[in-house]
Amino acid sequence: MKINDRLKKIGDLVEANSFCLDVGCDHALLDIYLVKQNKNIKAIASDIKEGPLEQARLNIAREKLTDKIELRLGSGLNTYSSEVNTVIISGMGGRNIIGILKNNLKITKKIDTFILSPNNYIEDVKRFCTKIGFYIENEELVKDKKYIYQIIIFKKGKKRYNKKELFIGPILLQKKNNLFYEYYKRELKSREILLDILPKNFYLKRLQTKKEINYLKDVLKN
């Protein structure tokens, strides 16, 4: 079964022997990929909509994995089970992801590992997760067609990060591969355009954008 590059990268980052909850599983392509890797991974595929879950059920049955992937209808972490140690949320807006974690803080704090790939507000997600007792163990960039996505692995524990580290990514700052430069050159260009069109009376937004431009120029010159 074909899986896109973003989901494949997420699947490859899941540790062996994990029990995963895939929140917003859509058609369960990630879950199918996970359990077929022979890494002793178990999965709960959950979604808030019945339509995607029905398609997921058909996909799972087609792959003869009905006994290895459980389907659950529900919102966010409401489909959590005590066996789960890894939660995956991908392809949602960052603020939506924060809302899911914030609305179920008791459950959130029981999880050992979060693998998150927000579509936006990535810095906000990092700030929230580190504030509630998780640290950034790993960060990856993956290019899927013309888009480049961040994937962040959070583990239970405490670490301090400065503004630049949260904005760029503490692990990405260490890696600085070709995709890093491609991604952050795009980010720099988008912020330079934003600064040009922001009204002069948007003082705080302009100040924040200027700071981000300086961060980006600094990391891209090295």
Helices and strands as residue ranges (DSSP letters): H 5-13, E 19-23, H 29-35, E 42-47, H 50-62, E 69-73, G 76-79, E 86-90, H 94-103, H 105-108, E 113-117, H 122-131, E 134-144, E 147-156, H 163-168, H 172-175, H 178-197, H 203-220
